[in-house]
Amino acid sequence: MPPGPDDGAAPHDGLLYAIGEAARLTGVSTGVLRLWERERLINPRRTPGGHRLYSIDDLSRLRRIVRLRRVERLNSAAIRRELGAVDDPSGPGDDQALGRRLRALRTERGLSLAAVAERSGLSISFLSAVERSQSSISVGNLFKLADAYGTTVPGLNPDYRADQRSVLHPDERPRYVAGGGLVVIEDLVIRSGALEAQRIEIRPGGGSEEPYAHPGEEFVYVLSGHLTFWIDEREHHALAAGDSLYFRSTRLHRWWNDGTAPATVLWINVPVVDPPPAGADGRGTARQRADGTA
């Protein structure tokens, strides 16, 4: 067990604590730590698989939050004003991990850079630069690559593992933090099938950064906040909590949060849809998505 920050040991900036240990050292439950993260009081870094890791500075901030809560009885908004905004824990290592994962996915599937470029619509030089961690990538291009490899954006994480569980608890969701920490994408379904369901949180100023399109159909339901959508650069939709939007994914779309509060969205996609027979009414038929090897 690593020494705690207050046990007389010399501080070590690289020391990281799992959520259970952080809870024990600060005297609160793991559920409270997750709640404070949702309330923007603390922002631990994450492993590629989504596990929280707390630094020495995080523990110090948590102890201050505990004191402000228990002693001064401040609410979350007052604590944020007192302590200031939390830092974005993402860094250069994220690009390096992504580059290795993308190269591994391409190798596993026996694909050349040219083949991935054709599937994604991205240039060979750009794909090569991303794999070598020499270029960052937008949220929209992450969705393009995920589709090219037959996975989800959280599936681009190095330790992502799909299984056949039907129930997924909040702390078990695979996640990906993108857009400089402004977009958090969590998978709600990890078993194989035609349906993709995600919880996406978009902080103010965050969004897809550029338009993208892919096969399938999409349904978006805004749980909280506001989200602006453009489809084919012609349709404009300003969505608020309780609003829903349906569109064919093959239409070019982009989105962003131009409000002052985070937006949380339930996002459902059926990636592969066979169109109905010619002249027939009704929806197409969903079929299980290919794994990218064909």
C-alpha positions in Angstrom: 0.0 0.0 0.0 1.5 3.4 -0.9 2.1 5.8 2.0 -0.5 8.4 2.6 0.4 12.0 2.0 0.1 12.8 5.7 2.0 9.9 7.2 5.4 11.5 7.3 6.6 10.2 4.0 8.1 12.6 1.5 5.6 13.7 -1.1 5.9 12.0 -4.5 4.1 13.6 -7.4 3.8 10.4 -9.3 2.0 8.5 -6.5 -1.6 7.6 -7.5 -4.4 6.0 -5.4 -7.4 4.0 -6.5 -10.8 5.2 -5.5 -11.1 2.9 -2.5 -7.9 4.0 -1.1 -8.6 7.6 -1.7 -12.0 7.2 0.1 -10.3 5.6 3.1 -7.6 8.3 3.3 -10.1 11.2 3.1 -12.8 9.6 5.3 -15.7 9.6 2.7 -17.3 6.8 0.7 -16.5 5.9 -2.9 -20.1 7.0 -3.7 -19.4 10.5 -2.4 -16.2 10.7 -4.4 -18.2 9.9 -7.6 -20.8 12.4 -6.6 -18.2 15.1 -6.1 -16.8 14.3 -9.5 -20.2 14.7 -11.1 -20.5 18.1 -9.3 -17.2 19.2 -10.7 -15.5 19.4 -7.3 -12.7 16.9 -8.2 -11.4 15.5 -11.5 -9.2 12.4 -11.0 -7.3 11.1 -13.9 -8.4 7.9 -15.5 -6.7 4.8 -16.8 -7.5 4.0 -20.4 -10.1 1.5 -19.0 -11.8 4.3 -17.1 -10.6 3.5 -13.5 -10.1 6.6 -11.3 -6.7 7.4 -10.0 -6.2 10.2 -7.4 -2.9 12.1 -7.0 -1.4 13.6 -3.8 -2.9 17.0 -4.9 -6.3 15.4 -5.5 -6.2 14.0 -1.9 -5.3 17.5 -0.6 -8.2 19.0 -2.5 -10.6 16.3 -1.2 -9.6 17.1 2.4 -10.4 20.7 1.8 -13.7 19.8 0.3 -14.5 17.7 3.3 -13.7 20.6 5.7 -15.8 23.1 3.6 -18.7 20.6 3.6 -18.6 19.5 7.2 -17.3 22.6 9.1 -18.3 25.6 7.0 -21.4 23.8 5.5 -20.8 25.1 2.0 -22.7 23.7 -1.0 -21.1 22.5 -4.2 -21.3 25.9 -6.0 -19.7 27.7 -3.1 -17.0 25.1 -2.8 -16.2 25.5 -6.6 -15.9 29.3 -6.1 -13.7 28.8 -3.0 -11.3 26.3 -4.5 -11.4 27.2 -8.2 -11.9 25.0 -11.2 -10.5 21.5 -11.3 -7.6 20.8 -13.6 -8.0 18.6 -16.7 -5.9 15.5 -15.9 -5.4 14.5 -19.5 -2.0 14.9 -21.0 0.4 13.8 -23.7 0.4 10.2 -22.6 -3.2 9.9 -23.8 -2.1 10.5 -27.4 0.6 8.0 -27.0 -1.8 5.3 -25.7 -4.3 6.0 -28.4 -1.6 5.8 -31.1 -0.5 2.4 -29.8 -4.1 1.1 -29.6 -4.9 2.3 -33.2 -1.8 0.6 -34.5 -2.7 -2.6 -32.6 -6.3 -2.6 -33.9 -5.1 -2.1 -37.5 -2.6 -4.9 -37.1 -5.1 -7.3 -35.6 -7.5 -6.7 -38.4 -4.8 -7.1 -41.1 -5.5 -3.6 -42.5 -3.1 -1.2 -44.2 -3.2 2.5 -43.6 -4.7 2.9 -47.0 -7.5 0.6 -46.1 -8.3 2.5 -42.9 -8.1 5.8 -44.8 -10.6 4.5 -47.3 -13.0 3.4 -44.6 -12.7 6.5 -42.4 -12.3 9.2 -45.1 -9.1 10.4 -43.3 -5.8 10.8 -45.1 -3.0 8.2 -44.8 -0.5 10.8 -43.6 -2.9 11.9 -40.8 -3.5 8.4 -39.7 0.2 7.7 -39.6 0.8 10.8 -37.6 -1.9 9.8 -35.0 -0.5 6.3 -34.7 3.0 7.8 -34.1 1.5 10.2 -31.5 2.6 13.2 -33.6 -0.9 14.6 -34.1 -3.9 15.0 -31.9 -7.4 14.0 -33.1 -10.8 15.6 -32.9 -13.9 14.1 -31.4 -15.5 13.8 -34.8 -12.5 11.9 -36.2 -12.5 9.6 -33.2 -16.0 8.5 -34.2 -14.8 8.0 -37.8 -12.0 5.7 -36.6 -14.2 3.8 -34.2 -16.6 3.1 -37.0 -13.7 2.0 -39.3 -12.5 -0.5 -36.8 -16.0 -1.8 -35.9 -15.9 -0.5 -32.3 -17.0 2.4 -30.2 -14.9 5.4 -29.1 -14.4 3.9 -25.6 -13.4 0.7 -27.5 -10.3 2.7 -28.7 -8.8 2.4 -25.2 -5.9 0.0 -24.9 -7.5 -2.2 -22.2 -11.1 -2.2 -23.5 -12.7 -5.6 -23.2 -16.1 -6.4 -24.5 -18.1 -9.2 -22.8 -21.7 -10.5 -22.7 -22.9 -8.8 -19.5 -26.5 -7.5 -19.7 -26.2 -5.3 -16.6 -23.5 -2.6 -16.4 -23.1 -0.5 -13.2 -21.9 3.1 -13.5 -18.4 2.5 -12.4 -18.0 -0.4 -14.9 -18.7 1.7 -18.0 -15.9 1.9 -20.5 -15.2 5.6 -21.1 -13.1 7.9 -23.2 -12.3 11.5 -22.3 -11.8 13.5 -25.5 -11.8 17.0 -26.8 -9.3 18.2 -24.2 -11.4 16.9 -21.4 -14.6 18.6 -22.5 -16.3 15.4 -23.9 -16.7 12.2 -21.8 -18.1 9.2 -23.7 -19.3 6.2 -21.8 -20.6 2.9 -23.3 -23.8 1.6 -21.8 -23.8 -1.6 -23.8 -20.6 -3.8 -24.1 -22.0 -7.0 -25.4 -21.9 -7.7 -29.1 -25.0 -6.8 -31.2 -26.4 -4.2 -33.5 -27.2 -1.6 -30.8 -24.8 1.0 -29.4 -25.9 3.1 -26.4 -23.8 5.8 -24.8 -24.0 8.4 -22.1 -22.1 11.5 -23.4 -21.3 14.5 -21.2 -20.3 17.6 -23.0 -18.9 20.5 -21.0 -19.4 24.1 -22.1 -17.3 24.7 -25.3 -17.0 21.0 -26.0 -18.3 19.2 -29.1 -17.5 17.1 -32.1 -15.2 19.9 -33.4 -16.0 19.0 -37.0 -18.8 17.2 -38.9 -18.7 13.4 -39.5 -21.0 10.7 -40.9 -21.2 6.9 -40.8 -23.6 4.1 -41.6 -26.7 3.6 -39.5 -29.4 5.5 -37.6 -29.1 7.7 -34.5 -31.3 8.8 -31.6 -30.3 11.5 -29.2 -32.1 12.3 -25.9 -30.9 15.3 -23.8 -31.0 14.4 -20.1 -29.7 17.8 -19.0 -28.3 21.0 -20.3 -28.3 22.3 -23.9 -26.8 20.9 -27.1 -26.7 22.5 -30.6 -26.9 20.2 -33.7 -26.2 20.9 -37.3 -27.1 18.3 -39.9 -25.8 18.5 -43.5 -24.9 22.1 -42.6 -28.5 23.0 -43.3 -30.6 21.8 -40.4 -30.0 23.6 -37.1 -31.5 22.2 -33.9 -31.1 23.8 -30.4 -31.9 20.9 -28.0 -32.7 21.3 -24.3 -33.4 18.8 -21.5 -36.2 16.5 -22.6 -35.7 17.1 -26.3 -35.0 14.2 -28.6 -33.6 14.0 -32.1 -33.6 11.2 -34.8 -31.6 11.2 -38.0 -29.8 8.9 -40.4 -26.1 8.7 -39.4 -25.1 8.9 -43.1 -26.0 12.6 -43.0 -23.1 14.8 -42.1 -23.6 16.0 -38.5 -21.8 18.1 -35.9 -22.7 19.2 -32.4 -21.4 21.3 -29.5 -22.4 22.7 -26.2 -22.5 26.5 -26.4 -24.2 26.9 -23.1 -22.8 27.6 -19.6 -23.6 24.2 -18.0 -22.6 20.7 -18.9 -25.0 18.8 -21.2 -25.7 15.1 -20.6 -27.1 13.1 -23.5 -28.3 9.5 -24.0 -27.0 8.6 -27.5 -28.3 5.5 -29.3 -26.9 4.3 -32.6 -27.7 1.3 -34.8 -24.6 1.3 -36.8 -25.7 -1.0 -39.7 -29.2 -0.8 -41.1 -30.5 -2.6 -44.2 -33.0 -0.3 -45.9 -36.6 -1.5 -46.4 -37.4 -3.0 -49.8 -38.0 -0.6 -52.6 -41.5 1.0 -52.3 -42.1 -0.3 -48.8 -42.9 1.9 -45.9 -41.4 1.6 -42.4 -37.9 1.3 -41.0 -35.0 -0.7 -42.2 -33.8 -3.9 -40.5 -30.8 -3.7 -38.1 -28.2 -6.4 -38.4 -25.2 -7.1 -36.2 -22.2 -4.9 -36.9 -19.2 -6.3 -38.5 -16.0 -6.5 -36.4 -13.9 -4.7 -38.9 -12.2 -7.8 -40.3 -14.1 -8.1 -43.6 
